[in-house]
Amino acid sequence: MTRLLCVSALSFALIAASPTSPIAQAPAGSDANATLRTAFTAAYNLDYPEAIGNARKAAALDPNNPRVQRGLATIVWLQILFRRGAVSIDHYLGSISKSQKTLPKPDPESAEEFKRAIGRAIELANARLKANPNDLQAKFDAGAAYGLQASYVASVEGSVMSAFGIAKRAYKTQDEVLTLDSSRVAAGVVVGTYRYIISTLNPAMRTVAWFAGFEGGKKEGIALLEAAVRDSEARIDAQAALMLIYSREGRHAEVVKIAHDLGTEFPRNRLFQLEEGAAAIRAGRAADADSVLTRGIDALKKDSRPKIPAEEATWYYKRGLARLNQNHPAPASADLQHALGAMPSDWIRGKIHVEVGKLADLAGRRQDALAAYRTAKTLCENTDDTLCAKEADRWMRKPFSFGG
């Protein structure tokens, strides 16, 4: 069940979105709602000090609102994920890498603040459900809070077994919401993501998931998420999940569009631009990717705000790959060497060495290429990056060439 829980929880971490971010749920016109909206806008723009400050203010303004408490927990979680650096689609394609297990632990104060806020959100939602079992909003709030808690436990604490029971509760609760009122499409973020992930498991694991209370269905899961995109409450969360799912399904042009649209809406979030460029590479649009990534690198140089770990290396690796795919070896080599010198994480370093090997093959330096592929394979295997390791193996067996 490891893959089920990790991927379903971590898919929401890709572009710093959380299950059902409660930015549209507090009563219209309330001070807490307006403040929470400001907090989420800041968070999606990577302005975390402002986001945290406003989220705390909203929680103080309406301390007995489970949605507001969940909002604070969500933004604290987003900041933790940003500081840890595992926020890109690359982290979750193919397999969960060991890099996830070796990421730095969150600072104790942030971890405690998250647990306190999410615990309060769950307590308040369940108290309302106890008072009125037919309160669908309270049921939705409880399910959303459990979904966020499961995501935190799996993505930050790395405790898959602990996350399993919470994930079951989140799925069951949100599935009940949809059954009772199909118009509440925001509940489809959790249900749709779990259903998709379960559909990708092998038959034995799907059977275990079914007995645990989960249902699969790739088309059904995607449809639920696509419906949630049309809901103002769940839109960003659903888009974040779909970026990963579309990438797994080879629908890269759609990922380019989502990332571009989100980057336009939140222009200070450079990571959306990074994902747009990466998706353009996967879509076979290397020239477009080069242009997007060049603009992003220029912006990165001017941005004095904190960066995710190995962020500079990631930008230059991606642009180097885009330039190699255009058969521009000199600028590609310059970018890849820059990436190697920018303290990349091991999982990125392995990918870089694959591309260095390709450049050596194109230049007729087969022994240098083989050395690069061997290094790449070791690094990729050490981080459980199966796709990278397979690619290194492929080019060790025969020299890289375009169309080969």
C-alpha positions in Angstrom: 0.0 0.0 0.0 3.0 2.3 0.1 2.6 3.6 -3.4 -1.1 4.2 -2.9 -0.7 6.3 0.2 2.4 8.2 -0.7 1.3 9.2 -4.2 -2.3 10.1 -3.2 -1.1 12.2 -0.3 1.9 13.8 -2.1 0.2 14.6 -5.4 -1.3 17.7 -3.7 2.2 18.9 -2.8 3.3 19.5 -6.4 2.4 23.1 -6.8 1.8 23.9 -3.1 -1.9 23.1 -3.1 -3.8 21.3 -0.4 -7.0 19.2 -0.3 -9.9 21.6 -0.6 -8.2 24.8 0.4 -10.9 26.7 2.3 -10.6 30.1 0.6 -14.2 30.3 -0.5 -16.0 28.7 2.4 -16.2 31.2 5.3 -19.3 33.4 5.3 -19.3 36.0 2.6 -18.1 39.4 3.8 -16.6 38.1 7.1 -13.2 39.5 8.2 -11.8 36.0 8.6 -12.8 35.0 5.1 -11.2 38.1 3.5 -8.1 37.6 5.6 -7.9 33.9 4.7 -8.3 34.7 1.0 -5.4 37.1 1.3 -3.3 34.5 3.0 -3.9 31.9 0.3 -3.1 34.4 -2.5 0.2 35.1 -0.7 0.9 31.4 -0.3 0.2 30.6 -3.9 2.6 33.5 -4.8 5.3 32.0 -2.5 5.1 34.9 -0.1 5.0 32.7 3.0 5.7 35.2 5.8 2.7 37.3 4.6 0.6 34.1 4.1 1.3 32.7 7.6 0.7 36.0 9.3 -2.7 36.5 7.6 -3.7 32.8 8.2 -3.0 33.2 11.9 -4.9 36.5 12.0 -7.9 34.7 10.3 -7.8 31.9 12.9 -7.8 34.5 15.7 -10.8 36.3 14.2 -12.9 33.1 13.9 -11.3 30.5 16.3 -14.4 28.2 16.2 -14.6 27.9 12.5 -13.2 24.5 11.3 -12.6 25.9 7.8 -10.5 28.8 9.0 -8.5 26.5 11.3 -7.9 24.1 8.3 -6.8 27.1 6.3 -4.1 27.9 8.8 -3.0 24.3 8.9 -2.9 24.2 5.1 -0.7 27.2 4.8 1.7 26.0 7.5 2.0 22.7 5.5 2.6 24.5 2.3 5.5 26.4 3.8 7.0 23.1 5.3 6.8 21.5 1.8 8.5 24.5 0.2 11.3 24.5 2.7 11.8 20.7 2.1 11.9 21.2 -1.7 9.8 18.2 -2.8 7.3 20.2 -4.8 7.9 19.2 -8.5 6.2 16.7 -10.7 9.5 15.1 -11.3 9.5 13.9 -7.7 6.4 11.8 -8.3 6.7 10.4 -11.8 7.6 6.7 -12.0 8.1 6.0 -8.3 8.5 7.7 -5.0 12.2 8.4 -4.7 14.3 7.9 -1.6 15.0 11.6 -1.6 11.6 11.9 0.0 12.8 9.9 2.9 15.9 11.9 3.5 14.4 15.4 3.2 15.0 17.7 6.3 12.5 17.4 9.1 10.2 20.5 9.6 11.1 22.8 12.4 9.4 21.8 15.6 7.4 25.0 15.9 5.9 24.6 12.4 5.1 21.0 13.0 3.4 21.8 16.3 1.4 24.6 14.7 0.1 22.4 12.0 -0.9 19.6 14.4 -2.6 22.1 16.7 -4.6 23.7 13.8 -5.6 20.6 12.1 -6.5 18.9 15.3 -8.7 21.9 16.1 -10.3 21.8 12.7 -11.2 18.1 13.0 -12.5 18.7 16.6 -14.8 21.5 15.5 -16.1 19.8 12.4 -16.9 16.6 14.3 -18.6 18.6 17.1 -20.9 20.1 14.5 -21.6 16.7 13.0 -22.4 15.3 16.4 -24.9 18.1 17.0 -26.4 17.6 13.5 -25.5 14.4 11.7 -27.2 15.8 8.5 -24.9 18.8 8.3 -23.2 18.2 4.9 -20.9 21.2 5.3 -19.6 19.8 8.6 -19.2 16.4 7.0 -17.3 18.0 4.1 -15.1 20.0 6.5 -14.3 16.8 8.5 -13.4 14.9 5.3 -11.2 17.8 4.0 -9.4 18.0 7.3 -8.7 14.3 7.4 -7.4 14.5 3.8 -5.0 17.2 4.8 -3.9 15.4 7.9 -3.3 12.2 5.9 -1.2 14.2 3.3 0.9 15.7 6.1 1.5 12.4 7.8 2.6 10.7 4.6 4.5 13.6 3.0 6.2 15.2 6.0 6.3 12.5 8.7 6.8 9.7 6.2 4.6 7.4 8.1 2.6 5.5 5.5 0.9 3.2 8.0 -0.3 6.0 10.2 -1.6 7.9 7.1 -3.6 4.8 5.9 -6.4 5.0 8.4 -6.7 8.7 8.1 -6.9 8.5 4.3 -9.6 5.9 4.6 -11.6 8.2 6.8 -11.1 11.1 4.4 -12.2 9.1 1.4 -15.2 7.6 3.1 -16.4 11.0 4.4 -16.0 12.8 1.1 -17.5 10.0 -0.8 -20.6 10.2 1.5 -20.8 13.9 0.7 -20.9 13.3 -3.0 -23.4 10.5 -2.6 -25.7 12.8 -0.6 -25.2 15.8 -2.8 -23.5 15.4 -6.2 -23.3 19.2 -6.6 -20.6 19.4 -3.9 -17.9 18.7 -6.5 -15.2 20.0 -4.2 -15.4 16.7 -2.4 -14.2 15.1 -5.6 -10.6 16.3 -5.1 -10.0 13.7 -2.4 -12.3 11.0 -3.9 -11.1 11.5 -7.5 -7.4 11.5 -6.6 -7.7 8.3 -4.5 -9.8 6.6 -7.2 -7.2 7.4 -9.9 -4.3 6.2 -7.8 -6.0 2.9 -6.9 -6.7 2.3 -10.6 -2.9 2.3 -11.2 -2.1 -0.4 -8.7 -1.5 -4.0 -9.5 -4.5 -6.4 -9.1 -3.4 -7.7 -5.7 -3.0 -4.2 -4.3 -6.3 -3.0 -5.8 -8.0 -6.0 -4.1 -6.5 -5.0 -0.7 -7.6 -1.4 -1.3 -11.1 -2.5 -2.2 -11.4 -4.5 1.0 -10.2 -1.5 3.0 -13.1 0.5 1.6 -11.5 2.3 -1.4 -12.8 2.2 -4.9 -10.8 2.6 -8.1 -11.6 3.9 -11.6 -9.2 5.9 -13.7 -11.8 7.6 -15.8 -14.1 8.2 -12.9 -11.3 9.7 -10.8 -10.2 12.1 -13.6 -13.8 13.1 -14.2 -14.3 14.0 -10.6 -11.2 16.2 -10.6 -12.1 17.8 -13.8 -15.5 18.6 -12.4 -13.9 20.1 -9.3 -11.9 22.5 -11.5 -15.1 24.2 -12.3 -15.7 24.9 -8.6 -14.2 28.1 -7.2 -13.6 26.4 -3.9 -11.7 23.5 -5.2 -10.2 24.8 -8.5 -6.6 25.2 -7.6 -6.4 21.9 -5.6 -8.0 20.0 -8.5 -5.6 21.6 -11.0 -2.6 20.6 -8.9 -3.8 17.0 -8.8 -4.5 17.0 -12.5 -1.0 18.2 -13.4 0.4 15.1 -11.9 -2.2 12.8 -13.3 -2.1 14.3 -16.8 1.7 13.9 -16.7 1.4 10.2 -15.8 -1.1 9.8 -18.6 1.1 11.6 -21.2 -1.2 14.5 -21.5 1.6 17.0 -21.3 0.1 19.8 -23.4 -2.7 20.0 -20.9 -0.1 20.3 -18.1 1.5 23.2 -20.0 -1.8 25.0 -20.1 -2.6 24.5 -16.4 0.9 25.6 -15.3 0.7 28.6 -17.6 -2.7 29.7 -16.4 -1.7 29.3 -12.8 1.5 31.2 -13.4 -0.5 34.0 -15.0 -2.9 34.1 -12.0 0.0 34.0 -9.4 2.9 35.7 -11.2 5.2 35.7 -8.2 5.2 31.9 -8.0 8.2 31.0 -10.2 7.6 27.3 -9.7 4.5 27.4 -11.9 6.8 28.6 -14.7 9.3 25.9 -13.9 6.6 23.3 -14.3 5.4 24.9 -17.5 8.9 24.6 -19.0 9.3 21.0 -17.7 5.9 20.0 -19.2 6.8 21.6 -22.5 9.9 19.4 -22.6 7.8 16.3 -22.0 5.3 17.5 -24.7 8.2 17.6 -27.3 8.1 21.5 -27.4 11.8 22.1 -26.6 12.0 25.5 -28.1 9.0 26.7 -26.1 10.5 25.2 -23.0 13.8 27.0 -23.6 12.0 30.3 -23.9 9.9 29.7 -20.7 12.8 28.5 -18.7 15.1 31.4 -19.8 12.5 33.9 -18.6 12.2 31.9 -15.4 16.0 31.9 -14.8 16.2 35.6 -15.4 13.4 36.1 -12.8 15.1 33.7 -10.4 18.3 35.8 -10.5 16.3 38.9 -9.4 14.2 37.2 -6.8 15.7 37.7 -3.3 13.1 35.4 -1.6 14.1 32.0 -0.2 14.5 29.2 -2.8 13.6 25.5 -2.5 16.6 23.2 -2.0 18.6 22.7 -5.3 16.2 25.1 -7.1 18.9 26.8 -9.2 20.3 23.4 -10.3 16.8 22.3 -11.3 16.2 25.3 -13.5 19.6 24.9 -15.3 19.1 21.2 -15.7 15.7 21.7 -17.3 17.0 24.3 -19.7 20.0 22.2 -20.5 17.7 19.4 -21.4 15.5 21.6 -23.6 18.6 22.8 -25.4 20.0 19.3 -25.9 16.6 18.3 -27.3 17.0 21.1 -29.9 20.5 19.7 -30.7 22.3 22.8 -29.3 25.2 21.0 -27.6 27.3 24.0 -26.5 24.6 25.9 -24.6 23.2 22.6 -23.3 26.6 21.6 -21.9 27.0 25.0 -20.3 23.7 24.7 -18.5 24.3 21.2 -17.4 27.7 22.0 -16.0 26.2 25.0 -14.2 23.6 22.7 -12.7 26.2 20.3 -11.5 28.0 23.2 -9.8 24.8 24.5 -8.1 24.7 21.8 -5.4 22.0 19.6 -6.9 20.3 16.9 -4.9 21.3 13.4 -5.8 18.1 12.6 -7.6 18.7 15.7 -9.8 22.4 14.9 -10.2 21.6 11.5 -11.6 19.3 13.0 -14.3 22.0 15.6 -15.2 24.6 12.9 -15.7 22.2 11.1 -18.1 22.1 14.2 -20.3 25.9 14.7 -19.9 26.3 11.2 -21.3 24.1 12.0 -24.2 26.2 15.1 -25.1 29.3 12.9 -25.0 27.7 10.4 -27.3 26.7 13.1 -29.8 30.3 14.3 -29.8 31.6 10.7 -30.4 33.2 10.4 -26.9 31.7 7.0 -26.1 33.9 6.2 -23.1 33.0 9.6 -21.5 29.4 8.8 -22.2 29.6 5.4 -20.6 31.2 6.9 -17.5 28.4 9.5 -17.2 25.7 6.8 -17.6 27.3 4.6 -14.9 27.3 7.5 -12.5 23.8 8.4 -13.4 22.6 4.8 -12.9 24.2 4.6 -9.4 22.7 7.9 -8.3 19.3 7.0 -9.8 19.2 3.6 -8.2 20.2 5.1 -4.8 17.2 7.4 -4.9 14.8 4.8 -6.3 14.3 6.8 -9.5 13.4 3.9 -11.7 12.8 5.9 -14.9 16.2 7.6 -14.7 18.0 4.3 -14.0 16.2 2.7 -17.0 17.2 5.5 -19.3 20.8 5.3 -18.2 20.7 1.5 -18.8 19.3 2.1 -22.3 22.1 4.4 -23.4 24.7 2.2 -21.8 23.6 -0.5 -24.2 23.8 1.7 -27.3 25.0 5.3 -28.0 22.5 8.0 -27.8 21.3 9.6 -31.0 18.3 11.6 -32.0 15.6 9.3 -33.1 17.5 6.3 -31.6 
